[in-house]
Amino acid sequence: MSKFKDYMIESRKPKALNELFIKLGELSNSKKGKERDIAIARLAMIAELDAVNLYEQMIQYVTDADLKTILQDIANEEKVHSSEFEYILSDLDPQWEEFEDEGEEEAEEKTK
């Protein structure tokens, strides 16, 4: 195992965060150029969505109204960040918009 993986496994970061760091290390070694950029943008989008889920789950346990407000505000910011990565992916990945459109059509059909 690499020193990087050893460090991440032994660190005090949450397991999910460790997995993102390990995945980033793997990407930096296995992919090059635009392919790596696309993979990193996808990984960043996953990280933002994980953060949204974490903050929104925390809100369920918090009793202080101010803390709830702050957690929701930060969760909303993470949603914006996720959308920024989705935007850049539509530029980096030529198939992104095609599959996005297809997904929207399928969702519309299933929810009618």
Phi, psi and omega in degrees: 000145181287160177300323180298312179297319178302314180299314183295321181293323182274349183288171181267009179290151176303151184306315181298321178293320175304315182298322177295318179294320178296316179299320178298316177300319179295318180297318183295336180266335189258338184238158182228154171055226185298323179299320178291319178302315179298314181297320179291320177297320177295317179297319178297321178296318176299317180299318179295317179294323175298320179295318177304310181300317180298310181297320180290329174290321178300321181305324181296335185259348185275139178258336182283124184297320180295318178295319177301317180299314181295315179299319179293320178299316180292319177301318179295321177298321179295326176296321177297315179300316178301318179294327176297318179292324177298320179298312182292327177297327178294336175275318185284321186254108184299337181269350186304307183295323179301312181287330176296314178298317179298319179296319178297317180297316180296320180295319178299318179297319184284339183257005178279000000 
